[in-house]
Amino acid sequence: MPVKRPLSQAFGLPAPQRGEHPGSALVRDPPPQGEGDHAKHGGGGKLWLSIQHLRGFAALSVALFHACQWSQIDFATGQAGVDLFFVISGFVMWTVTSGKTVRPLAFFWRRILRVVPLYWVITLALAAGVALFPARFPDLAVTPQHLALSLAFVQHMNPAGYPFPLLAPGWTLNYEAVFYLVFAALLWLPEGRRLFALSFALMLLAFAGYAWPPAYQMLLNPLFLEFLAGVWLGRMAQQNLLPERPVGGLLLAGGVVLFAVIQLINMDWDLWRPMVWGAPAVMVVAGAVSIEADGGWPAIPGLKTLGDASYSTYLIHTLTIGALAITIGAGNPPIFIPLAMVAAVVSGLACWALVERPMQRRLRERLA
């Protein structure tokens, strides 16, 4: 069993030096995958396999929501895959920077290289499709301002009056961009102080929208608390303060059950999303990493690959599912929904293998 550290040392004082104990969360800065860098733990640099699996499940959850939406079936809770992504992002960003000196500009530049290229490629391809075949995209309009703001990760109202970029799933990347900016700006602080400064900054962003309601829809809302929860989970993992395996199992199962109950009772989630979906998302992530930290996580064939491809799947699935719906129709859910999920997985894997991974490799080689 890992040695537990006092809470005061975990959250208040500077972190132990790299290699001080076998539970250190980071041994080196790994190559990027998924929506962020791989989170690593242990003296050998072992991958947090549970995080990769959860990434895959999160992307599939959002894809299933959109497939059901085409068939006019209510599966609102599928959107909670985004909440999982936000918690995971906070966890990963803490674990890949803890225990080492990371320059703010270098960190932010890596995030740009990781997130921007694929998003720009797909967004520009969509813009070209809308311009060339407008009848195929009746709900989309491309204006210079809308396209520029979408590519710059600036939250804005689209021509239809909704706070979405041209590529709709990109709205979550606007939140990620703000989180990365805040995180990078505080990297110069010692870890203990950084944790509390980051907590203050993210809580300020989370509640500023209540003081200025027009800003609530434009990013300043409690969704930032999900990133913060992930950061604190990362600190707990770094300091061997995660619950033991049985408690982790209860947290994971409890989070899944809560998601199911929320869906079954059709709970109103809109205003209280970080509590309604964020709380079980935190439970799922906390449970999974606790199980892995205390005995290991099962290596289920194929799930890690789905996690590796989760960013591609997330960005491209609305296009492939929409194309399938237009081609064969979505009126027969028992046929359409399974085909839509297959299309989402296949297109995501293809985009990852043929576009995202080679593009990332070339960028690393050129900048090496």
Secondary structure as UniProt FT lines:
FT   HELIX           7..11
FT   TURN            18..19
FT   TURN            22..23
FT   STRAND          32..33
FT   TURN            34..35
FT   STRAND          36..37
FT   STRAND          40..41
FT   TURN            42..45
FT   STRAND          46..47
FT   HELIX           49..70
FT   TURN            71..72
FT   HELIX           76..80
FT   HELIX           81..95
FT   TURN            96..99
FT   HELIX           104..132
FT   HELIX           134..136
FT   TURN            138..139
FT   HELIX           144..151
FT   TURN            152..153
FT   TURN            159..160
FT   HELIX           168..170
FT   HELIX           171..185
FT   TURN            186..188
FT   HELIX           191..211
FT   HELIX           213..215
FT   TURN            216..219
FT   TURN            222..223
FT   HELIX           224..238
FT   TURN            239..240
FT   HELIX           245..264
FT   TURN            265..266
FT   TURN            271..272
FT   HELIX           273..276
FT   HELIX           278..293
FT   TURN            294..295
FT   TURN            301..302
FT   HELIX           303..308
FT   HELIX           310..328
FT   HELIX           333..351
FT   HELIX           352..356
FT   HELIX           357..367
//
